[in-house]
């Protein structure tokens, strides 16, 4: 019988709690739900008021993995949804606004991905994102070099960047922006990616062409497009271990040390208890920067 848990007055069935979801470290679904319940205070502000895409992996990363952008069948009526414009016509997406909706969604076994805009202003960017993706033999060390260059270049334009691990091979940089459309933000991000390639031609690539990727860091600027989403801070990724896309310090980035930049769910809970949310400033509208003309 599926156990029913009451979360802030909402009854939520939680299934298959003993099922191993991340096989390389034996991390179970019950442990995954515990992680999300414990990390909720940091995670929820980064999800709230944003349409959320789910990358679902109910049988673990070696089973079926699929994106769910529309409201899934069986979604409880108390879960908030929002209408989202799309080229083929408007659709509805989930918004994870509170702990009950987070735990309901976590029970589906999902990564959480968000747009760079809020539901009340589709296409009006309040986030800038770079996804630094290394092509072997390049790795996290090269990503760190590129991240530091982008941090300094953004600072020249008055934009403060915050780093997090991707939860996979690379790094993400996020910044709070204002008064910018998704098109303007994408154009600005692409221009900086092109600059980075010119400054570090042996290391950086701004094009997605796979044949050019080996040994370089692809600076993916395209996730700033209105239709794109990026893994949210504190989401667990669909990986063999319970790896998290977790905020890190610039000192950790400067170290370039893989062991400091490979964070699993238990590590992140320890860091949250010790340091709080390292990306809290990203949520402060007074810290948002206009993009240069």
C-alpha positions in Angstrom: 0.0 0.0 0.0 1.4 3.4 -1.0 2.0 5.5 2.2 0.2 8.9 2.4 2.2 11.8 3.9 0.5 15.0 5.0 2.6 18.1 4.0 1.2 21.5 5.2 -2.3 20.1 5.0 -2.0 18.4 1.7 -2.2 14.6 1.4 0.6 13.2 -0.9 1.1 9.6 -1.8 4.8 8.7 -1.7 5.6 5.5 -3.6 8.6 3.1 -3.9 10.6 4.7 -1.1 13.1 1.8 -1.0 13.8 1.9 -4.8 17.4 2.7 -5.7 17.3 5.7 -8.0 21.0 6.6 -8.2 22.7 3.2 -8.5 26.4 4.1 -8.1 25.9 5.3 -4.5 22.7 3.3 -3.7 20.7 6.5 -3.2 17.0 5.5 -2.8 13.9 7.4 -3.7 13.2 7.9 0.1 16.6 9.5 0.4 15.9 11.7 -2.6 12.6 12.9 -1.1 14.4 13.6 2.2 16.9 15.7 0.3 14.2 17.8 -1.3 12.3 18.2 1.9 15.4 19.4 3.7 16.7 21.6 0.9 13.3 23.2 0.2 14.1 26.4 2.0 16.9 27.1 -0.5 15.4 25.5 -3.6 11.9 26.9 -3.5 12.8 30.6 -3.9 14.6 29.6 -7.1 11.5 27.8 -8.5 8.7 30.1 -7.2 6.7 31.9 -9.9 8.6 30.2 -12.7 7.1 27.6 -15.0 8.9 24.4 -14.4 9.9 21.6 -16.9 10.5 18.2 -15.4 13.2 15.9 -16.7 11.8 12.6 -15.3 13.8 9.5 -14.6 11.4 7.3 -12.5 13.5 4.1 -13.0 16.9 5.9 -12.5 19.2 7.4 -15.1 19.6 4.1 -16.9 15.9 3.7 -17.4 13.6 5.9 -19.4 14.4 9.6 -19.2 12.0 12.1 -20.7 11.0 15.8 -20.5 7.6 16.7 -19.2 6.8 20.4 -20.1 3.0 20.3 -19.9 1.0 19.7 -16.7 1.4 15.9 -16.2 -1.8 13.8 -16.0 -3.0 13.3 -12.4 -1.6 16.6 -11.2 -3.5 17.5 -8.0 -5.9 20.4 -8.4 -4.1 22.3 -5.6 -0.8 22.5 -7.6 -0.5 26.0 -9.2 -0.2 26.1 -13.0 0.4 28.9 -15.5 -0.4 29.5 -19.1 2.8 29.7 -21.2 3.0 31.1 -24.7 4.5 28.8 -27.4 4.8 29.0 -31.1 2.2 26.3 -31.6 -0.2 28.0 -29.1 -0.4 28.5 -25.4 0.0 25.5 -23.0 0.0 25.1 -19.2 3.0 24.3 -17.1 3.4 23.5 -13.4 4.7 26.1 -10.9 6.3 24.7 -7.8 5.2 27.3 -5.3 5.4 25.5 -1.9 6.5 22.5 0.0 3.5 20.3 -0.9 3.9 20.9 -4.6 7.7 20.3 -4.3 7.2 16.9 -2.6 4.5 15.9 -5.1 6.8 16.7 -8.0 9.8 15.1 -6.3 7.8 11.9 -5.9 7.7 11.8 -9.8 11.5 11.6 -9.6 12.5 14.6 -11.6 15.1 17.2 -12.3 13.7 20.8 -12.0 14.4 23.1 -15.0 13.2 26.7 -15.2 13.0 29.5 -17.7 14.9 32.7 -17.3 11.7 34.6 -16.8 8.7 34.6 -14.4 5.2 33.5 -15.3 3.8 37.1 -15.0 6.2 38.3 -17.6 7.0 35.7 -20.3 10.0 36.5 -22.3 11.1 39.4 -20.0 14.3 38.0 -18.7 15.4 38.4 -15.1 18.2 35.9 -15.4 21.3 35.6 -17.6 22.8 32.1 -17.8 25.9 30.5 -19.3 26.3 26.7 -19.4 30.0 25.7 -19.6 30.2 22.3 -21.1 33.6 20.7 -21.6 34.5 18.4 -24.5 37.0 15.7 -23.3 39.8 15.8 -22.7 38.8 19.2 -21.4 37.2 19.0 -18.0 36.1 21.0 -15.0 39.5 22.7 -14.7 39.1 24.3 -18.1 35.5 25.2 -17.2 36.8 27.0 -14.2 39.3 29.1 -16.3 36.5 30.1 -18.6 34.1 30.9 -15.7 36.7 33.2 -14.1 37.1 35.0 -17.5 33.4 35.5 -17.9 33.0 36.7 -14.3 35.5 39.4 -14.8 34.1 40.4 -18.2 30.6 40.6 -16.8 31.8 42.7 -13.9 33.1 45.2 -16.5 29.5 45.7 -17.5 28.3 45.9 -13.9 26.8 42.4 -13.9 27.5 40.1 -11.0 27.8 36.4 -11.8 27.2 33.5 -9.4 28.6 30.0 -10.1 27.1 26.6 -9.6 28.0 23.1 -10.7 26.0 21.7 -13.5 25.6 18.4 -11.6 27.3 16.8 -14.6 30.6 17.7 -16.3 30.6 21.5 -16.2 29.6 24.7 -14.6 26.7 27.2 -14.8 27.0 31.0 -14.3 23.8 32.9 -13.4 23.3 36.6 -13.0 20.2 38.7 -12.1 19.3 41.2 -14.9 16.5 43.7 -15.4 14.7 45.5 -18.3 15.9 43.0 -20.9 13.9 40.8 -23.2 15.0 37.2 -23.8 16.1 38.2 -27.3 18.3 41.0 -25.9 19.8 38.8 -23.2 20.5 36.0 -25.7 22.3 38.5 -28.0 24.4 39.8 -25.1 25.3 36.3 -23.9 26.3 35.3 -27.4 28.5 38.4 -27.9 30.3 37.5 -24.6 30.7 33.9 -25.7 32.3 35.1 -29.0 34.6 37.4 -27.0 35.6 34.5 -24.8 36.5 32.4 -27.8 38.6 35.3 -29.2 40.4 35.7 -25.9 40.9 32.0 -25.2 40.9 30.4 -28.7 42.6 27.2 -27.5 40.0 26.6 -24.8 36.6 28.2 -25.7 34.0 27.4 -28.4 30.8 29.5 -28.8 29.3 27.2 -31.5 27.5 23.9 -30.7 29.2 22.1 -33.6 30.1 18.7 -32.1 33.1 18.1 -34.4 34.8 21.2 -32.9 34.1 20.3 -29.2 37.0 17.9 -28.3 39.4 19.6 -25.9 37.3 22.8 -25.6 34.7 24.3 -23.4 31.5 25.1 -25.2 30.0 28.3 -23.8 26.3 27.7 -24.3 24.6 31.1 -24.5 21.5 29.7 -26.1 19.7 28.8 -22.9 18.8 32.5 -22.6 16.2 32.0 -25.4 12.6 32.4 -24.1 11.7 28.8 -24.9 14.7 27.2 -23.2 15.1 26.1 -19.6 18.1 25.4 -17.4 18.6 23.1 -14.4 17.6 25.0 -11.3 19.9 25.5 -8.3 19.8 22.6 -5.9 18.1 20.1 -8.3 19.4 16.6 -8.2 20.5 15.4 -11.7 19.6 12.2 -13.5 23.1 10.7 -13.0 24.3 7.4 -11.7 25.2 9.2 -8.4 22.9 11.7 -6.6 24.8 14.7 -8.1 23.4 18.1 -7.5 23.5 21.3 -9.6 24.8 23.2 -6.5 26.0 26.8 -5.9 29.7 27.0 -5.2 32.1 29.9 -4.2 34.4 31.7 -6.5 37.3 30.4 -4.3 36.2 26.9 -5.1 36.0 27.8 -8.8 39.5 29.3 -8.7 40.9 26.1 -7.1 39.7 24.2 -10.2 39.7 21.1 -7.9 37.3 18.4 -9.2 36.8 17.0 -5.6 35.5 20.4 -4.5 33.2 20.7 -7.5 31.5 17.3 -7.5 28.7 17.7 -5.0 26.2 15.0 -4.1 22.9 15.5 -2.2 24.3 14.7 1.3 27.2 17.2 0.7 24.8 19.9 -0.3 22.7 19.5 2.8 25.8 19.9 4.9 26.8 23.0 3.0 23.3 24.5 3.3 23.4 24.0 7.1 26.8 25.6 7.3 26.7 28.4 4.7 23.0 28.9 3.7 22.1 29.6 0.1 25.2 30.8 -1.8 22.9 32.2 -4.5 20.6 34.1 -2.2 21.7 37.4 -3.7 20.4 36.2 -7.1 16.9 36.5 -5.6 17.3 40.2 -4.5 15.8 42.5 -7.1 18.0 45.3 -5.9 21.1 43.3 -7.1 19.7 42.9 -10.7 21.7 44.8 -13.3 20.7 46.4 -16.6 22.5 45.1 -19.6 24.8 47.5 -21.4 23.3 49.3 -24.4 
